[in-house]
Amino acid sequence: MRNILLDYLKHIAGDKNVRENLPLSQITTFKIGGPAKFVVDVLSKEILMRLISGLSFLGEKYFILGLGANVLASDDGFNGVIIRIAFKDISHTDDFIYADAGAKLGVVCNFARDNNLAGLEWAVGIPATIGGAAYMNAGAFGGQMSDIIVMADILENGELKTLSANSIKYGYRSSVFQGLDKTVRVATSRQKIVILGVYLKLQRSQKDIIAQKMKDILQRRKTHPKEPSAGSVFKRPFDGFYVGKVLDELGLKGYQIGGAKVSEKHAGFIVNTGGATCKDVLHLMEDIKTRVKNKTGVLLENEIVLL
Ligand SMILES: Cc1cc2nc3c(=O)[nH]c(=O)nc-3n(C[C@H](O)[C@H](O)[C@H](O)COP(=O)(O)OP(=O)(O)OC[C@H]3O[C@@H](n4cnc5c(N)ncnc54)[C@H](O)[C@@H]3O)c2cc1C
């Protein structure tokens, strides 16, 4: 069966776009995770549609991965197909941008700036594909994807659809795209919705003003750790409750289990100091949750997605 699947993937996606037993540590920013049975880079929407319908027919598990910047992957790896969206065209008409899901967020930010379009400056420096950012409703410094997304092209149960901003039902780091358990955020074995591309509504401005704002944002992001991580581990439970600040007050900066450590630079991040395993990170997360619950009565929710 494994060989049949391999042949099928190569046939659909092209030989050089299929890899076998690739460690997830090589394709996630946390640099954690065992081997994925197969990783496929998908170069077009047509290939993606065919692939998903084929995998569904074969009863094979799959997971859509962007830049892997918000994912904690299991030490046991993934016994299915990791699909990486590699189509990434960006275009604009007046003050609208259309970006394919695989476009890097930073590239979209620069495209907006170069076309005198403002509204995406807050996003500069967030490691993401635009698909991953739309899925997570990524945000920073007062901005978030839901402020600018007006529509999204998706694939749902094999059908192409366009969703309006309203039907995406955006909330804080949440969206209708997320078929996840709300508290533990464990990825399901097959995603219901795949984002193909997004339409952004921006405002006319001037390139040099936008560039200056981006420079300021990049400066502010210097407080984030440089070691491998998956960004903020927990969601902010409510306005005014800053997880990093609370963990700092609990004396948890630098607290370490195995190779996983609460960042000394920003306590909202857990960093991989070297050989961290998924188990180390999960253990540290549970420990933090217990301490925060005991001290404040608040149960933290994961922001990162467990694969
Ligand atoms: C150093 C660092 C700093 C960060 N700073 C921020 C920050 O300031 N603000 C913030 O919000 N986040 C931040 N993050 C987290 C991360 O960058 C965001 O969550 C980002 O949106 C993840 O995008 P991605 O492409 O890497 O998605 P991935 O991590 O690859 O995937 C995340 C989820 O999205 C799903 N997904 C991805 N693409 C698609 C698609 N096309 N269709 C359907 N589902 C899809 C995946 O299945 C997965 O469930 C940071 C992370 C790091 C490492």
The ligand as an SDF file (V2000), in Angstrom:
LIG
                    3D

 53 58  0  0  0  0  0  0  0  0999 V2000
    9.3310   33.6830   16.0690 C   0  0  0  0  0  0  0  0  0  0  0  0
    7.8270   33.6050   15.8840 C   0  0  0  0  0  0  0  0  0  0  0  0
    7.0710   34.7540   16.0460 C   0  0  0  0  0  0  0  0  0  0  0  0
    5.6700   34.7060   15.8720 C   0  0  0  0  0  0  0  0  0  0  0  0
    4.9530   35.8570   16.0480 N   0  0  0  0  0  0  0  0  0  0  0  0
    3.6170   35.8300   15.8590 C   0  0  0  0  0  0  0  0  0  0  0  0
    2.8340   37.0250   15.9930 C   0  0  0  0  0  0  0  0  0  0  0  0
    3.3450   38.1040   16.2550 O   0  0  0  0  0  0  0  0  0  0  0  0
    1.4860   36.9230   15.8100 N   0  0  0  0  0  0  0  0  0  0  0  0
    0.8740   35.7380   15.4940 C   0  0  0  0  0  0  0  0  0  0  0  0
   -0.3580   35.7100   15.3140 O   0  0  0  0  0  0  0  0  0  0  0  0
    1.5930   34.5910   15.3610 N   0  0  0  0  0  0  0  0  0  0  0  0
    2.9380   34.6150   15.5220 C   0  0  0  0  0  0  0  0  0  0  0  0
    3.6640   33.4570   15.3890 N   0  0  0  0  0  0  0  0  0  0  0  0
    2.9680   32.1970   15.0640 C   0  0  0  0  0  0  0  0  0  0  0  0
    2.8680   31.9280   13.5410 C   0  0  0  0  0  0  0  0  0  0  0  0
    3.7770   32.7230   12.8440 O   0  0  0  0  0  0  0  0  0  0  0  0
    1.4490   32.2040   13.0330 C   0  0  0  0  0  0  0  0  0  0  0  0
    0.4780   31.4320   13.7060 O   0  0  0  0  0  0  0  0  0  0  0  0
    1.3060   31.9490   11.5350 C   0  0  0  0  0  0  0  0  0  0  0  0
    0.0320   32.3840   11.1200 O   0  0  0  0  0  0  0  0  0  0  0  0
    1.4920   30.4820   11.1530 C   0  0  0  0  0  0  0  0  0  0  0  0
    1.4860   30.3980    9.7460 O   0  0  0  0  0  0  0  0  0  0  0  0
    2.0950   29.1220    9.0120 P   0  0  0  0  0  0  0  0  0  0  0  0
    1.9920   29.3250    7.5470 O   0  0  0  0  0  0  0  0  0  0  0  0
    3.4460   28.8250    9.5460 O   0  0  0  0  0  0  0  0  0  0  0  0
    1.0680   28.0170    9.4720 O   0  0  0  0  0  0  0  0  0  0  0  0
    1.4290   26.5770   10.0650 P   0  0  0  0  0  0  0  0  0  0  0  0
    2.0930   26.7610   11.3800 O   0  0  0  0  0  0  0  0  0  0  0  0
    2.1250   25.7710    9.0480 O   0  0  0  0  0  0  0  0  0  0  0  0
   -0.0260   26.0050   10.2950 O   0  0  0  0  0  0  0  0  0  0  0  0
   -0.8400   26.5130   11.3350 C   0  0  0  0  0  0  0  0  0  0  0  0
   -2.2500   25.9380   11.1530 C   0  0  0  0  0  0  0  0  0  0  0  0
   -2.7810   26.4770    9.9490 O   0  0  0  0  0  0  0  0  0  0  0  0
   -3.2220   25.4260    9.0960 C   0  0  0  0  0  0  0  0  0  0  0  0
   -2.9990   25.8690    7.7170 N   0  0  0  0  0  0  0  0  0  0  0  0
   -1.8830   26.4230    7.1860 C   0  0  0  0  0  0  0  0  0  0  0  0
   -2.0900   26.7420    5.8880 N   0  0  0  0  0  0  0  0  0  0  0  0
   -3.3560   26.3550    5.5900 C   0  0  0  0  0  0  0  0  0  0  0  0
   -4.1690   26.4030    4.4210 C   0  0  0  0  0  0  0  0  0  0  0  0
   -3.7320   26.9210    3.2690 N   0  0  0  0  0  0  0  0  0  0  0  0
   -5.4340   25.9070    4.4950 N   0  0  0  0  0  0  0  0  0  0  0  0
   -5.9190   25.3900    5.6490 C   0  0  0  0  0  0  0  0  0  0  0  0
   -5.1940   25.3220    6.7880 N   0  0  0  0  0  0  0  0  0  0  0  0
   -3.9410   25.8060    6.7650 C   0  0  0  0  0  0  0  0  0  0  0  0
   -2.3640   24.2280    9.4710 C   0  0  0  0  0  0  0  0  0  0  0  0
   -3.0080   23.0200    9.1090 O   0  0  0  0  0  0  0  0  0  0  0  0
   -2.2450   24.4110   10.9780 C   0  0  0  0  0  0  0  0  0  0  0  0
   -3.3750   23.8710   11.6130 O   0  0  0  0  0  0  0  0  0  0  0  0
    5.0550   33.4870   15.5430 C   0  0  0  0  0  0  0  0  0  0  0  0
    5.8260   32.3340   15.3630 C   0  0  0  0  0  0  0  0  0  0  0  0
    7.2000   32.3810   15.5300 C   0  0  0  0  0  0  0  0  0  0  0  0
    8.0150   31.1400   15.3210 C   0  0  0  0  0  0  0  0  0  0  0  0
  1  2  1  0
  2  3  1  0
  2 52  2  0
  3  4  2  0
  4  5  1  0
  4 50  1  0
  5  6  2  0
  6  7  1  0
  6 13  1  0
  7  8  2  0
  7  9  1  0
  9 10  1  0
 10 11  2  0
 10 12  1  0
 12 13  2  0
 13 14  1  0
 14 15  1  0
 14 50  1  0
 15 16  1  0
 16 17  1  0
 16 18  1  0
 18 19  1  0
 18 20  1  0
 20 21  1  0
 20 22  1  0
 22 23  1  0
 23 24  1  0
 24 25  2  0
 24 26  1  0
 24 27  1  0
 27 28  1  0
 28 29  2  0
 28 30  1  0
 28 31  1  0
 31 32  1  0
 32 33  1  0
 33 34  1  0
 33 48  1  0
 34 35  1  0
 35 36  1  0
 35 46  1  0
 36 37  1  0
 36 45  1  0
 37 38  2  0
 38 39  1  0
 39 40  1  0
 39 45  2  0
 40 41  1  0
 40 42  2  0
 42 43  1  0
 43 44  2  0
 44 45  1  0
 46 47  1  0
 46 48  1  0
 48 49  1  0
 50 51  2  0
 51 52  1  0
 52 53  1  0
M  END
$$$$
